[in-house]
Amino acid sequence: MAKSKEVRVTINLECIDCVRGGVGNNRGVSRYTTRKNRRNTPIRLELRKFCRYCGEHTIHKEVKK
């Protein structure tokens, strides 16, 4: 299956604090879905978003699908 040549792609952002949290502290993982322009932003995206599990604004990194 060939890769799509679309310029805008849909990506998932995941909270890094929830992923690193311990087993007892893990209530879930905060995820956001957004779109980015592949030509303007070839590197992985990092944004500060609100995590409802942590209760504060944390860094959310782009994850692979």
C-alpha positions in Angstrom: 0.0 0.0 0.0 1.5 3.3 -1.1 1.7 6.4 1.2 -0.8 9.1 0.7 0.7 12.4 -0.8 -1.8 14.7 0.9 -0.3 17.9 2.3 -2.6 18.1 5.4 -2.5 15.0 7.6 -4.5 14.1 10.7 -2.4 13.5 13.8 -3.0 12.4 17.4 -1.5 14.3 20.3 -0.9 12.4 23.6 -0.1 13.7 27.1 3.4 12.8 28.1 2.7 13.0 31.9 -0.2 10.5 31.7 2.0 8.0 29.8 4.8 8.3 32.3 2.5 8.1 35.3 2.6 5.1 37.6 0.2 2.1 37.4 -1.8 3.3 40.4 -2.0 6.9 39.2 -3.1 6.0 35.6 -6.8 6.9 35.1 -6.5 7.3 31.4 -4.5 9.0 28.7 -5.4 12.4 27.3 -5.5 12.5 23.5 -6.4 15.2 21.0 -6.8 15.0 17.3 -5.7 17.8 15.0 -4.4 18.4 11.5 -1.0 19.7 10.4 0.7 20.7 7.2 3.3 18.1 6.3 5.4 20.5 4.2 5.6 23.3 6.8 6.0 21.1 9.9 8.0 17.9 9.0 9.0 17.3 12.6 6.8 15.9 15.3 4.4 18.4 16.8 4.4 19.4 20.6 1.6 21.6 22.0 0.6 22.6 25.5 -3.0 21.4 25.9 -5.3 20.8 28.9 -5.2 17.3 30.3 -8.4 16.4 32.1 -6.6 13.5 33.9 -3.7 15.6 35.2 -6.0 18.6 35.8 -3.5 21.1 34.3 -1.9 22.2 31.0 0.8 19.8 29.9 2.8 19.0 26.8 1.1 16.8 24.3 3.4 15.1 21.7 2.5 13.7 18.3 2.2 9.9 18.3 2.4 7.4 15.5 -0.9 5.9 14.3 
